[in-house]
Amino acid sequence: MSNSPAPDILDFERFMAAVDLSQTEICRALYHANPQTIRIKKERVAVRNLARVIDATLRLANRRGFAAMSMRALCREAGLSMGGLYAMIQNKDDLVGLIQSHGFMLTRQILGDFTHGITEPLARLDAAVTSHLFLTEAMRPWFYFSYMEARHLPAAHRADAVAIERETEDLFHDIIIDGIHAGQFAPVDARLTASMTKAMLQDWYLKRGKYRAQNTSVSRYGAHLRALLRAHLGVEIPDQATDR
C-alpha cells in the first residue's frame, strides 16, 4: 500500500477491490481464541457455522432487536440445529461476545492496514477517516447492531463497545495532534474534533434514509467530510477525490 490514500482509498469501489472482507479469517481467529466456548473440533465446520450464526444474528437483530431474538429463531435463520448452535455458544452473552470481537478485530485490521506507513498527517487522516467510513458501508449491519444494541448489552460488552469507539477517536486525535505539532494543522481542539469526526461517521450508517433521499453516495459523503476537516484544520490542499 502506498503512502498516499489515493486512488484506492478515496473511492469506495476501489476500496472494496483492495480489501478482503471475507469472514473466514476473522472467524478462524475467533475459533482459536474461544476454545472454551466453541466446542466444535473440526475447524472448517466451526468457521463456516460461526459465519452463519453471526450473519443470522445481525439480520434478526436489525429486524426485531437483539433482546427480542430467541435462540430458536436464530437456529432457523442460520439453518442450524439447537445442538449445532449450543456447540458454539451457551447463551446470548456468549453470542454478543463473539459478534463484538468479530467487528472489533476487523475494524482494527482495516484501520491499521490503511494507515500503516503513512507519515504525512493529512494523508494519514484521510486514510483513517475514509477507510473507517467505507468499512461502515461494507459492514453496516454490524456497526448498526453495535451502536443500537450497546445499551442493552451486559456491562462487560458495553464497556468493550465504548472502548473501541474511544480507540478510533484516539487514532483521529493523535493524527490531528501530529499535524498541529508539525505546523500543518491549525491549533484546534484535537479531542473535540476527533469526537465530532466520529459522530459524523456514525451519522452515515445510522441515518441512511436521509442521505439516500439526498442522492448522496458514500464516496461523496467521504469527500465532503474530508473537505470539512480541511477547512476546520486550516488546510488548503485540495482533496484528490471528486465530490460525486
N, C-alpha and C positions, 0 to 999 in steps of 0.2 A: 504494500500500500504506500502511496507517495506521501510527501509532506504537505501536499495541497489537497483540500477537500473536494476540489472539482476535478473531473466531472462526476465521478461515480457516487459521491455522497449527496450532492445538492439536488439530484434528480431521483425521484422515488423509484422509477423503473430500473434505473442503473444501480441504485442501492440494492434492490431486490435481486438483481442479477449477480451482485458481488457478494452476497451473504448466503450462508446455508442456515435456514431457519427450520430445518427438519428437526423433529423432536427426538430422533433416535439417539444422538449423542447425549443430550441432556437427560433423557430418560434412563440411558445406560448409567450415567453418573449418579442419578437418584437411586437406581437399583443397588449400586455398590455402596452408596452412603447410608442405606437404610436396611441392613440385613436383619435387624430385629423386627422390623415392621413387614417387609416384603419377604414372604416365606416360599416363594416360587424358586425352585432350584435351577431351572433352565433359563439362562439369561435372555435368549431370543424371545421366549414366551413372555417373560416378565416385562421386557421393554415394550413389546407390542401391546400387551394388555394395559400397561401403565399409560401409554399414549392414548389408548381408547378411553380409559377412565377419566383422564384429565380433560380431554376434548368433550366428553359427555357431561362432565360436571359443569364446565363453563357454559355449555349450551343451556342446560337446565337452570343454572343459577341466573343467567341473564334473562331467561324467560319468566321464571316464577320466584326467584330469590333462593339463596343457598339455605336459609333457615327452613324454608318450606319443602325442600328436596328430601325425599326419603331414600334410604339405601336401596329399597326395592325398585323405585323409579330409576335410580342410577343404573342398576343392573340391566333393566330393559333398554335404557338409552345406549348403554355401552355394549350391549349384546353379550353380557357375561352372566354366568350363574352366580347365585349368592356365595357358593363355595369359592368360585374363582375370584370374586371381589374380596372376600374375607381372607384370602391368601395374600392379599396386598395391603389391606387396611383393616383395622379392627373397628374403627368408628369414624365419624366425620371430622374429629380433631386431627386424626392421622391424615385424612384426605386433604384438609386445609394445609397442613404442613408440607405435604408433597407438592401441592399446587403452588404455594408461595415460593418454595425452594426452586421449582421449575422456572418461574418468571424471574426471580432474583438472579439466578445463575446466568440466564440468557441476557438479561439487562447488563450485568457486569461484563459479560463476554463481548457484547456488541460495542458498548461504550469504550471498553479497553482497546478493542481491535481498531476502532475508527479514530482514536486519539493517539494511539501509540506512535512514537517517533515524530510527532508534530511539535516543534518547539516554538513556533511563532504564535503569540497569544490569540490573535484574531482568527487565524486558520484553525487553531485548536478549539476555540469557542464555537466556530461554525460547525466543525466536525461533531463536537459533543451535542450541541443543541439539535442539529439536523438529524443525526443518527438516532437520537432519542425519539424525536418526532416520528421518523419513518418507522422505527420499531413499534411505537404505539399504534401506528396504522396497520402494520402487518400482524400485530398481536392484540388488536383492540379488545377481544373478549377477555383476555387475561387482565389487561390494565383496567378495564371497566369493572371486572369482578373484584380486583384488589382494592380499588377505590370505594366502590359502593358497599362491599361487604365488610370493610375493615371494622366498622363499628360493632358488627355482630360477632367478630372473631374472639376466641379465647384470648386472655390478656397477653400471653407469650407471643402468639401470632400477630396480635395487634401491634405489639412493640416491634416485631420484625418488619411489618409494613411501614411503620413510621421511620424505622432505621434506614430502609432502602430509599425512601423519599429524601431523607436528610443526606444520604450518601450521594445522590445525584445532585442535590443542591450544593453540597460541598465541592463537587467537581466543578460546577459552574463558578462558584465563589472563588476557588483557588485560581482558576484561569483568569478571572477578572482582576484579582489581586496581582497576578503576574504581569498583566497588561498595564495596570496602573504603575507598578514599580518600574516597568520598562519605559514609561513615558509614552506609551501607545494609546492608553485609555485615559479619559478624564477621571478625576478623583471622586468617583461616585460612591454611594453606599453599596459596597460589594455584596453584603449579606442580603439586603433588601432586594437588590437587582436579581440575585440568584433565585430568591424565593418567588419573585414575580415572574421570572422566566419559567420556572417550574409550573406556576399556575397557568400561564398561557399555553404550555404544552398539554396540561391536563384538560384545558378547555376544548382542545381539538377532539379528544376521544369521548368527552362527556356530553358535548353538545353538537353531535354530528348533524342533526337535523337543521340546525341554524346555518351551518356552513354549506350544507347541501343546497339549501334554499338560495344561498348567495352564489351558487355555482363555483365554489372555492375548492380547488384541488389541494391535496396535501403538499405538493411541490410549491404551489402558490402561497399557501399558508406559511411554509418554511421560509420562503423568500421574504415575505412581509415581516415575519418575526425577526429575521436577521437584519432587515432594514431598520426596524425599531431599536434593536440593540445597538446598531452602528450610530444612530442618531443620539441615543442616550449616552453612549460611551465616547462621543465626540470623534468618531472615526469617519474619514471622508472617502475611504477606499470603497469603490462600488462593489456590489455583490456580483458573483460570477454566474449566478443562475438567472434566468429570465423569470419575471413575475407573471406567470401564466395560470 
